[in-house]
Amino acid sequence: MREKVILVCEECLSRNYTVKRNKLNTPERMIIKKFCPKCNKHTIHKETK
């Protein structure tokens, strides 16, 4: 049972990535450090509601 989630940059708040995660294995929200094309650097991306 995987669901699609959207990741948002913490600095510029742009929605850059969509990923799938298993809700049973990872019940908390995802926090990933990824590249933001708008900021042009690696930033923390968090899952939206």
C-alpha positions as CSV (number, residue, x, y, z in Angstrom):
1,M,0.0,0.0,0.0
2,R,2.1,2.9,-1.3
3,E,0.9,6.4,-1.6
4,K,2.2,9.3,-3.6
5,V,3.5,12.3,-1.6
6,I,4.8,15.7,-2.6
7,L,8.0,17.2,-1.3
8,V,8.4,20.9,-0.6
9,C,11.6,22.9,-0.2
10,E,12.0,24.4,3.2
11,E,13.7,27.6,1.9
12,C,11.7,28.7,-1.1
13,L,8.5,26.5,-0.5
14,S,8.5,25.3,-4.1
15,R,7.0,21.8,-4.8
16,N,9.8,20.0,-6.6
17,Y,9.5,16.3,-6.2
18,T,6.8,13.6,-6.0
19,V,7.8,10.3,-4.4
20,K,6.0,7.2,-3.3
21,R,6.2,5.8,0.3
22,N,4.9,2.9,2.2
23,K,2.6,4.2,4.9
24,L,2.9,1.1,7.0
25,N,6.7,1.1,7.2
26,T,7.2,4.9,7.6
27,P,4.2,6.4,9.4
28,E,6.0,9.7,10.1
29,R,6.5,12.4,7.4
30,M,9.4,12.2,5.1
31,I,12.4,14.6,5.4
32,I,14.9,14.3,2.7
33,K,17.9,16.5,1.6
34,K,17.5,17.0,-2.1
35,F,18.6,19.5,-4.8
36,C,16.2,22.4,-5.3
37,P,16.4,23.9,-8.9
38,K,14.9,27.2,-7.8
39,C,17.4,27.7,-4.9
40,N,20.2,26.1,-7.0
41,K,21.5,24.2,-4.0
42,H,20.8,21.1,-1.8
43,T,18.1,21.9,0.8
44,I,15.8,20.0,3.2
45,H,12.5,18.9,1.6
46,K,9.6,17.9,3.7
47,E,6.4,16.0,2.9
48,T,3.2,18.1,2.5
49,K,-0.2,17.3,3.9
